[in-house]
Structures are given as structure tokens and as C-alpha cells.
């Protein structure tokens, strides 16, 4: 099996990225087969547990309090609603359940305590639990781990050079520091970026170089296409071409062959053939469910049809996880698990 590198040079990443697309996809598919089961795709569900009113000014986000969109601020969801969504996700074939709160940073208050309880309750269902709650202190990361959190999402979005053109309310270094705290507390890192915000190819190359030279590669690398939302500064940006998504996914797969590369936001605008191209390029995870936080997502029946046509199967929870990452409440069930599930109707 090929060696996993974290010492890529920027020139190496650039050469890979600019490889002719069909050759690039071939190379990525070859790397994919070394580290992953062909046709196995992790199905994830993302729920916004606290929507809108965020003090950050991210130019792409309809939840920012700085923008005028149709998104209205809400209080954090209650226990019954979150657990019902998690059960529905599992019944529909998801093995990872992600909870997102529109916070700049987590606070040590009753809402954070509520999130800790939800992590414990959802992980007891046998689902990988991921959260995205903004910036964290070391103590908060430790409490999340103790509650049973498996993964933490904190995207870099783009290159450090382009970042300030999209977000002014926090620095790139703030994001890197949160990722370090997550990793230090043995929580799986989920970190990727967004295409279509006006960045250049050099910005995309720089983002991939930053991700691929972290002390450990992110276990999960979401590749998002911008969903342009009216009322945000990027609301008039054009759709990202599918071949640009495929190029980004393929390069990520070659650089970080052991990671889950997630075909994330923007999939709703792709045809089945365009999604198939991304799977050929090395994507092995999708989000299913009615919404991705506040934007539309693919219909479950459409995904069932895609799985049937392409011969895809769902990846089981906690596959290849380090023993310390699997909560004790589900370790026995994971050990007894036999193969992947199926994408099933509600």
C-alpha cells in the first residue's frame, strides 16, 4: 500500500492539480482503490440545531446576522426533535449524524450542556456524531470528547490569502488553532473548503496544500460547491462546473488517500452523471436529507435510485476508526457489525 505523506510541497500539489482531467481521475481512482472499498459511500445527515443570527460575516452564509436572507434566527432545537431527526437519519441509511449551530464560538452555558447530552444520546444509537459549533477552547473540546463526539467539522473554506475577502470577523489562524485543539483531544477532524466564491485555481491549490500538510490528514475532507443564496454578498455567483468539483476531489484523493472525501454542498444541482464523475474521482461520502443546514438537498428517492444505478452501498459507522475514538457505549456493536447498510426509505 502506498505511503501516506504529509510533506507535500506546494509545487507538487500544483502539478497534480493541473494534470489533464481524465488522467487525474484515473490516478485518483487508483489511489482510492488502495485505501477504500470500491463503491462504498458513507451516508451522512446534517441537522441545523440552532439556526441564524450568527455574528460572523461569512459572505456565503445565509445564517449570518450581517446579511438579509429568508433565514430567521431560532432557538436551539429541543431533545425530542433532535433525537427524532437522528432516528430518521439512521432508518434512512445514514451512519453519521452531524449537528450544526450558528455560533461564532461555543459558550459554557445551558445550550452547550444540551449539545453534550445530545451527543451522548445520538452516539448511543450507533451513529458517528459530528458537530460544527464554531471555535472551541481546549476545555470545551475535552468535554465534547468525553460526551462521545466522534468528529468535529471546522472548514478552512479557502486559501489563507483569499480568506479575508470572504470573512472579516475571524482570522485564518483562529481556524487552524481550533483544528489543533480538536486533534489534541483525539476527535476526528472534518475540514474542507468551498468552490465558487471567486477564488482562483491558486487559492484552491493552496487550500489543498494546507490540508495535506497538517500533522495528520483530516479524516474527513468536505468539498463544497457554493450554493448562491439571495441576500448574501455571493448571491449572484454562477454555478460551479462539475468538472471543477471533480478536479478538486481527485486532487484531494491523491494527496490524502486515506481520508473520506465528501461530495457535500452543491450536489443538489448535479445530474446523476455529474455525481458519478465525482465518485470516479474519489468521493466516498454524501449528505442526504431534506436540508443541508438551511439550503435544499437531494431527495432521498433520487439518492436511492443513484445507489441502485451505480451499484453503491452504504459504509458502516466507525469503519477504520481508532479504538479510542469509538465511544464505549457503542464499541461492542461496532465490533459485531457485519458489512455496510443500505440507503433505505423513511
Secondary structure, 3 states (H helix, E strand, C coil): CCCCCCCCCHHHHHHHHCCCHHHHHHHHHHHHHHHCCCCEEEEEEEEEEECCCECCCCCCCCCECCCCCCCCCCCCCCHHHHHHHHHHHHHCCCCEEEEEECCCECCCCHHHHHHHHHHHHHHCCCCEEEEECCECCHHHHHHHHHHCCCEEECCCECCHHHHCCCCCCCCHHHHHHHHHHHHHCCCEEECCEEECCCCCHHHHHHHHHHHHCCCCCCCEEEEEECCCCCCCCCCCCCCCCHHHHHHHHHHHHHHCCCCEEEECCCHHHCCHHHHHHHHHCCCCEEECCCEECCEECCCHHHHHHHHHHHCCEECCCCCCCCHHHCCHHHHHHHHHCCCCCCCCCC
